[in-house]
Amino acid sequence: MNETMLALLGFATIIAIIVLLLRNVTVPALAFVGVSTITTAILVLTGTYTVEEMGDFIASGVSGVHSTAALFIFSVLFFGIMSDVGMFDRIINALMKKVGTNVVGVAVMTCVIAMIGHLDGGGASTFLITIPAMLPVYKRLKMRPTTLLLICVTAMGVMNLLPWGGPTMRSASVLNVDANVLWMQLMPMQGVGILIAFATAFFWGNVEKRRGAGINSTLVVDYGDLEEQSDASNQNSDLARPHLFWFNLILTLVVIVALIFLKIPSYCTFMIGCVIALFVNYPGAKLQNKIIKSHSAAGLMMASTILAAGVFLGVLEDSQIMNHMANVLASFIPASMGRFLPIIIGVLSVPLTLLFCTDSYFYGLLPVLIGVGDAFGVDPSHTAIAMVVCRNCATFISPVVPATFLGVGLAGVEIKDHIKNSFFWIWGVSLVCLLSGLVLGVIVL
């Protein structure tokens, strides 16, 4: 197969998965594996790759996400234990006293926590800090979990522009400049983005309030499997450990601090946290087994989805299909529009985020577009800034970003509902950031 045919196969693969997810035809894990298997069969039957090579690609893809899958399993178990022991109930009551029944205040607090949590640049750790802390409050006030996710991903997308954030570092490495230098250039756009993130929280907090959310709300909100888990935990009040509240709180804070500062795998941190929490709160194999089983369903479902996404990423990335897709997209830019390249790529960044993973976007598409821009005298840094800022807004709504599945799993939201609820809002946020870059002189045509 030539490069163009491989690119078309890649587009067809991704579009098929997105359609299956959005139309709720099957669960995400089956969609990823099923469509990837068809793509693999086509590549083998056409003689493009051998079965052994495709097997290596899949193994590489799975190895790239296995740590995220392990992280999800043990983080779900850890926060499940903390919920069982009643730690979150005590914290929620304290938060409720601070914000009262102020739905807007809860929404803004979500934004603040997400921004602080994302100072380390890690999407997974931010979801793990923000969602377990805020979801019980949202349930109490009958606020929708899709709103929680939207506020989170908006704040995270803006904070992900920090120089130690993955996208900024990748763009800087392609430009061969220091990440701090690139960050200083785009900082005005990040400032605008931070304001937009708070405006998002305020606006959607008011939307929830107008819907009737509040402490005595009679709204019926679907929390998926998490609702059933919550009901089960309410029935098992004998699992509460109020006398160990301070121990559990300190343990949780230690785990969160370790996530941010210790250079060890995040799943290892949660493994150790789970061991300590189980031994102290629920001594005895029988009781520990009961606790683990009660939280196994959510962990298994999402871990299987993340591993299946790894199969999909391995097939498209390691076969270089995503790079060929980038070349095809770049070829569609007409010569007369060359000098407007930063605007074009900025406008298209959010839809492209659904198609390209972070590495293929910055290491595959960015170099190609910089080369195209050079022919028209476009400053490479302006193309990079448009790509990194606008793309970052949509990072955590993309089905090709493993952390997205962690977020929707923790919130009990189907990924199709997350994308439907967030896509156009996030696209609007990215366009405002792009416009601010033009107005503030960060991007010059």
Beta strands, then each sheet from edge to edge (+ up, - down):
end
